[in-house]
Amino acid sequence: MKKVSRRVSRLTGERLQGAKLAWQRTGGLSKPSKMPCHGFSIPADQCKLGSILRAIKGTTCSKCYAKKNMYTFPSVVKAMDRRFKLLRSDSWVNDMALIIRWKEKSGYFRWFDSGDLQGVWTLRNIALVCFKLPDIEFWLPTREFAIVKEYLSIYGHFPSNLIVRVSATMIDGSAPRLLRLNTSTVVTHNNTCKAPSQNNECKDCRKCWNKAVPNVSYHQH
């Protein structure tokens, strides 16, 4: 029994060491206080469409939450910069799958609590991670409509455990009508997101991950 116990301990240690190396090679995960799970974030300044919309009054990016509060802390900024620089790592897909499996116990995960898709290659890599982790439900909000459209024209569909919500451009604007995908909007009243009424936390709500919910509306931050 002692030999078996020592071997189990050694293997566990090897896996842990591998996960720690994977964390270094990807820059690790984020842990938004609102979320019931981990996430993945890069600097909001690296948003392609978002960086343009941020300068336009009335857009959902003009009051970007990822440009204030906790997201401005030096340690958070440094972590997001590191993740962005490592996005094109050859081992990114395998490493991300490993650290999500290691860290995430809730069964849920959010992509881009700050930042957005950088190209079709980013969405393809995310899809590959999702394929590797069928027991986890993934949510990806994005304003990069062109990237999503190009991805679908090439690959045809998303993994069944990945919900992509294309986000409205204008505050109080209508939901995007793109390829009949799930959507999200930002509103000044009558929001369906429960967080503002429950200490700005998701708690037991999982609407964002639910494909049966066509649109989720968030209160303007």
WOLIN-V529937 format. One record per pair of residues at least 6 apart in sequence whose ideal C-beta (glycine too) atoms are under 7 Angstrom apart, sorted by the first residue. I is the first residue (numbers start at 1). J is the second residue. If there is no record, write none. Layout:
# WOLIN-V529937
i={I & I}
j={J & J}
This chain:
# WOLIN-V529937
i={18 & 19 & 19 & 19 & 22 & 22 & 22 & 23 & 25 & 25 & 25 & 25 & 26 & 26 & 26 & 26 & 26 & 26 & 26 & 27 & 27 & 27 & 27 & 28 & 28 & 29 & 29 & 29 & 29 & 29 & 30 & 30 & 30 & 30 & 30 & 31 & 32 & 32 & 34 & 34 & 34 & 34 & 35 & 35 & 35 & 36 & 36 & 36 & 37 & 37 & 37 & 37 & 37 & 38 & 38 & 38 & 39 & 39 & 39 & 40 & 40 & 40 & 41 & 41 & 41 & 41 & 41 & 41 & 42 & 42 & 42 & 42 & 42 & 43 & 43 & 43 & 43 & 43 & 44 & 44 & 44 & 44 & 44 & 44 & 45 & 46 & 46 & 47 & 47 & 48 & 48 & 49 & 49 & 50 & 50 & 50 & 53 & 53 & 53 & 53 & 54 & 54 & 54 & 56 & 58 & 58 & 59 & 59 & 60 & 60 & 60 & 60 & 60 & 60 & 63 & 63 & 65 & 66 & 70 & 71 & 80 & 86 & 87 & 87 & 92 & 93 & 93 & 93 & 96 & 97 & 97 & 97 & 100 & 100 & 100 & 101 & 104 & 107 & 107 & 107 & 108 & 108 & 108 & 108 & 109 & 109 & 110 & 111 & 111 & 111 & 111 & 112 & 112 & 116 & 116 & 116 & 117 & 117 & 117 & 117 & 119 & 120 & 120 & 120 & 120 & 123 & 123 & 123 & 124 & 126 & 127 & 127 & 127 & 130 & 130 & 130 & 130 & 131 & 134 & 136 & 137 & 137 & 138 & 138 & 139 & 139 & 139 & 139 & 140 & 140 & 141 & 141 & 141 & 142 & 142 & 142 & 142 & 143 & 143 & 145 & 145 & 145 & 148 & 148 & 148 & 149 & 149 & 152 & 158 & 163 & 163 & 163 & 164 & 164 & 165 & 165 & 165 & 165 & 165 & 166 & 166 & 166 & 166 & 167 & 168 & 168 & 168 & 168 & 168 & 168 & 168 & 171 & 171 & 171 & 172 & 172 & 173 & 175 & 175 & 175 & 176 & 182 & 182 & 183 & 183 & 184 & 184 & 184 & 185 & 185 & 186 & 186 & 187 & 187 & 187 & 188 & 191 & 191 & 191 & 192 & 192 & 192 & 193 & 193 & 193 & 193 & 194 & 195 & 195 & 196 & 207 & 207 & 208}
j={98 & 98 & 99 & 102 & 95 & 98 & 99 & 99 & 86 & 89 & 91 & 95 & 83 & 86 & 89 & 92 & 95 & 96 & 99 & 79 & 82 & 83 & 86 & 79 & 99 & 38 & 39 & 40 & 99 & 103 & 38 & 39 & 40 & 41 & 113 & 38 & 39 & 113 & 195 & 200 & 201 & 202 & 110 & 113 & 202 & 106 & 108 & 202 & 104 & 106 & 108 & 109 & 110 & 103 & 104 & 109 & 109 & 110 & 113 & 83 & 111 & 112 & 80 & 83 & 112 & 113 & 114 & 115 & 80 & 83 & 84 & 114 & 115 & 80 & 81 & 84 & 114 & 115 & 50 & 64 & 66 & 67 & 114 & 115 & 51 & 84 & 115 & 115 & 116 & 116 & 144 & 143 & 144 & 61 & 116 & 143 & 59 & 61 & 62 & 169 & 61 & 62 & 64 & 62 & 170 & 171 & 169 & 170 & 167 & 168 & 169 & 170 & 171 & 186 & 220 & 221 & 221 & 114 & 76 & 114 & 114 & 92 & 118 & 122 & 125 & 125 & 128 & 129 & 129 & 129 & 132 & 133 & 109 & 133 & 136 & 133 & 136 & 135 & 136 & 137 & 136 & 137 & 206 & 209 & 136 & 138 & 139 & 126 & 138 & 139 & 140 & 140 & 141 & 142 & 143 & 144 & 123 & 142 & 144 & 147 & 147 & 147 & 150 & 151 & 154 & 147 & 148 & 151 & 151 & 140 & 158 & 159 & 162 & 138 & 159 & 161 & 162 & 159 & 161 & 161 & 161 & 209 & 161 & 162 & 163 & 165 & 208 & 209 & 162 & 164 & 165 & 167 & 184 & 148 & 164 & 166 & 167 & 167 & 169 & 166 & 176 & 178 & 164 & 166 & 178 & 178 & 179 & 179 & 164 & 182 & 209 & 211 & 181 & 182 & 182 & 183 & 184 & 208 & 216 & 176 & 178 & 181 & 183 & 184 & 174 & 175 & 176 & 183 & 184 & 185 & 186 & 186 & 188 & 220 & 187 & 188 & 185 & 183 & 185 & 215 & 183 & 211 & 214 & 214 & 215 & 215 & 216 & 218 & 215 & 217 & 218 & 220 & 217 & 219 & 220 & 220 & 217 & 218 & 219 & 207 & 216 & 217 & 216 & 217 & 218 & 219 & 205 & 201 & 202 & 219 & 213 & 216 & 216}
